[in-house]
Amino acid sequence: MESRFWEASPGRTVVGRLATGSDLVGEIERMCAEMDIRAAWVSCVGAVQRSAFAYYDQEEKQYLEIASDTHHEMAGFVGNISLRDGRPSLHAHASFGDRSGGTLTGHILPGCTVWVAEVTLREMTGIELERTTDEITGLALW
């Protein structure tokens, strides 16, 4: 597949704090559905009680799921919202730091339990980003 780009215009900026004990992915997707946010840049600052993420094995074309019940700070979090099966879907990667300075990184999955999370969504308008399966990578991409 060739590289491709679309022009997007800025829409609303939405900020919020997620409830302690909530699911990081589920709450962001729920909030986007409720506010009819169909495309957005997402950033997040905070900490999790439990992390759930994955590493994508490029040869096997499958995610290797990883979880940790250790409390971690979110040292970095970048992602986007697009549509998958007609609903807002979060695609995000994060780095989690522990008390010793060690880090875990990967593709965020449902199952990350929020300790505290401050979320910023920057809506993109004028585009429709719909995820479909890419034959080369096996990933759901726009």
NORLINQUI-V448169 format. One record per helix or strand. SS is the DSSP state (a for helix, b for strand). FROM is the first residue (numbers start at 1). TO is the last residue. If there is no record, write none. Layout:
ss={SS | SS}
from={FROM | FROM}
to={TO | TO}
This chain:
ss={b | b | a | b | b | b | b | b | b | b | b | b}
from={9 | 23 | 24 | 40 | 62 | 72 | 87 | 103 | 113 | 130 | 132 | 140}
to={18 | 23 | 34 | 57 | 68 | 84 | 97 | 108 | 125 | 130 | 133 | 141}
